[in-house]
Amino acid sequence: MENNETGQRQGTHKKSAVKEKDNAQPTAEKSKSEEMDDKIKNQLAELQAQLEAMQANRKEKTERESTAGPKVDAREQPQDSEAEAATVSDLSIHIQELIAGLNKELKEANPTILLAVFALGIVVGRLLSK
């Protein structure tokens, strides 16, 4: 009976030793996570300082440009807007021509070929997504 009690005591002692080891690991992990938190906080502080410096540089640059920059003549603005309007109208004409050409091509193409190309596109898309 004494052997049985001694075995139980040793078993309890072993269980408590295992629990102590388990408790030691979370503290080590906590210290690692605290170190990581500190590193992240330091990096965040550095990035914030860089951001503030960049914003200050941008402010200074815009102030210098506004004070030293040449004044824009009111006559030049309409010319710029006319050029932009011409570019936009040319672009819209090209887009309309492209759509009309594609529409014509689709109407003249063989439907079987169009279906095969569409199916091939689906297969390739699914293979690439994997």
C-alpha contacts under 8 A as a table, 3 or more apart, distances in Angstrom:
res1	aa1	res2	aa2	distance
1	M	4	N	5.00
1	M	5	E	6.37
2	E	5	E	5.09
2	E	6	T	6.03
3	N	6	T	5.02
3	N	7	G	6.05
4	N	7	G	5.12
4	N	8	Q	6.26
5	E	8	Q	5.04
5	E	9	R	6.20
6	T	9	R	5.07
6	T	10	Q	6.19
7	G	10	Q	5.10
7	G	11	G	6.04
8	Q	11	G	4.98
8	Q	12	T	6.10
9	R	12	T	5.06
9	R	13	H	6.05
10	Q	13	H	4.89
10	Q	14	K	6.09
11	G	14	K	5.08
11	G	15	K	6.20
12	T	15	K	5.06
12	T	16	S	6.23
13	H	16	S	5.20
13	H	17	A	6.25
14	K	17	A	5.07
14	K	18	V	6.25
15	K	18	V	5.10
15	K	19	K	6.23
16	S	19	K	4.95
16	S	20	E	6.17
17	A	20	E	5.07
17	A	21	K	6.34
18	V	21	K	5.13
18	V	22	D	6.24
19	K	22	D	4.97
19	K	23	N	6.11
20	E	23	N	5.00
20	E	24	A	6.15
21	K	24	A	5.02
21	K	25	Q	6.50
22	D	25	Q	5.40
22	D	26	P	7.06
23	N	26	P	5.76
23	N	27	T	6.87
24	A	27	T	5.42
24	A	28	A	6.45
25	Q	28	A	5.11
25	Q	29	E	6.14
26	P	29	E	4.84
26	P	30	K	5.85
27	T	30	K	4.81
27	T	31	S	6.09
28	A	31	S	5.12
28	A	32	K	6.25
29	E	32	K	4.98
29	E	33	S	6.04
30	K	33	S	4.95
30	K	34	E	5.94
31	S	34	E	4.92
31	S	35	E	6.09
32	K	35	E	5.02
32	K	36	M	6.18
33	S	36	M	4.93
33	S	37	D	6.05
34	E	37	D	4.92
34	E	38	D	6.13
35	E	38	D	5.04
35	E	39	K	6.19
36	M	39	K	5.03
36	M	40	I	6.10
37	D	40	I	5.08
37	D	41	K	6.06
38	D	41	K	5.02
38	D	42	N	6.13
39	K	42	N	5.09
39	K	43	Q	6.14
40	I	43	Q	5.07
40	I	44	L	6.01
41	K	44	L	5.01
41	K	45	A	6.13
42	N	45	A	5.09
42	N	46	E	6.24
43	Q	46	E	5.05
43	Q	47	L	6.16
44	L	47	L	5.08
44	L	48	Q	6.12
45	A	48	Q	5.09
45	A	49	A	6.22
46	E	49	A	5.11
46	E	50	Q	6.24
47	L	50	Q	5.01
47	L	51	L	6.07
48	Q	51	L	4.98
48	Q	52	E	6.15
49	A	52	E	5.14
49	A	53	A	6.19
50	Q	53	A	5.06
50	Q	54	M	6.15
51	L	54	M	5.09
51	L	55	Q	6.13
52	E	55	Q	5.07
52	E	56	A	6.13
53	A	56	A	5.09
53	A	57	N	6.18
54	M	57	N	5.03
54	M	58	R	6.12
55	Q	58	R	5.02
55	Q	59	K	6.19
56	A	59	K	5.09
56	A	60	E	6.22
57	N	60	E	5.11
57	N	61	K	6.08
58	R	61	K	5.06
58	R	62	T	6.17
59	K	62	T	5.25
59	K	63	E	6.10
60	E	63	E	5.08
60	E	64	R	6.11
61	K	64	R	5.12
61	K	65	E	6.12
62	T	65	E	5.04
62	T	66	S	5.99
63	E	66	S	5.16
63	E	67	T	6.16
64	R	67	T	5.28
64	R	68	A	5.75
64	R	69	G	7.57
65	E	68	A	5.24
65	E	69	G	4.88
66	S	69	G	5.44
72	V	76	E	7.31
73	D	76	E	5.59
73	D	77	Q	7.28
74	A	77	Q	5.68
74	A	78	P	7.72
75	R	78	P	6.27
75	R	79	Q	7.36
76	E	79	Q	5.42
76	E	80	D	6.54
77	Q	80	D	5.21
77	Q	81	S	6.32
78	P	81	S	5.05
78	P	82	E	5.98
79	Q	82	E	5.03
79	Q	83	A	6.19
80	D	83	A	5.14
80	D	84	E	6.22
81	S	84	E	4.99
81	S	85	A	6.04
82	E	85	A	5.01
82	E	86	A	6.16
83	A	86	A	5.10
83	A	87	T	6.21
84	E	87	T	5.04
84	E	88	V	6.13
85	A	88	V	5.08
85	A	89	S	6.10
86	A	89	S	5.15
86	A	90	D	6.10
87	T	90	D	5.11
87	T	91	L	6.09
88	V	91	L	5.02
88	V	92	S	6.15
89	S	92	S	5.12
89	S	93	I	6.19
90	D	93	I	5.12
90	D	94	H	6.26
91	L	94	H	5.13
91	L	95	I	6.21
92	S	95	I	5.04
92	S	96	Q	6.15
93	I	96	Q	5.14
93	I	97	E	6.21
94	H	97	E	5.08
94	H	98	L	6.14
95	I	98	L	5.03
95	I	99	I	6.20
96	Q	99	I	5.16
96	Q	100	A	6.13
97	E	100	A	5.09
97	E	101	G	6.08
98	L	101	G	5.10
98	L	102	L	6.17
99	I	102	L	5.12
99	I	103	N	6.06
100	A	103	N	5.05
100	A	104	K	6.18
101	G	104	K	5.10
101	G	105	E	6.19
102	L	105	E	5.02
102	L	106	L	6.11
103	N	106	L	5.20
103	N	107	K	6.27
104	K	107	K	5.20
104	K	108	E	6.29
105	E	108	E	5.20
105	E	109	A	5.99
106	L	109	A	5.22
109	A	113	I	7.46
109	A	114	L	7.21
110	N	113	I	5.46
110	N	114	L	6.52
111	P	114	L	5.03
111	P	115	L	6.13
112	T	115	L	5.11
112	T	116	A	6.16
113	I	116	A	5.04
113	I	117	V	6.14
114	L	117	V	5.17
114	L	118	F	6.11
115	L	118	F	5.05
115	L	119	A	6.14
116	A	119	A	5.12
116	A	120	L	6.07
117	V	120	L	5.02
117	V	121	G	6.17
118	F	121	G	5.08
118	F	122	I	6.42
119	A	122	I	5.09
119	A	123	V	6.30
120	L	123	V	5.13
120	L	124	V	6.12
121	G	124	V	5.21
121	G	125	G	5.98
122	I	125	G	5.06
122	I	126	R	6.21
123	V	126	R	5.24
123	V	127	L	6.19
124	V	127	L	5.07
124	V	128	L	6.09
125	G	128	L	5.21
125	G	129	S	6.22
126	R	129	S	5.17
126	R	130	K	6.74
127	L	130	K	5.62
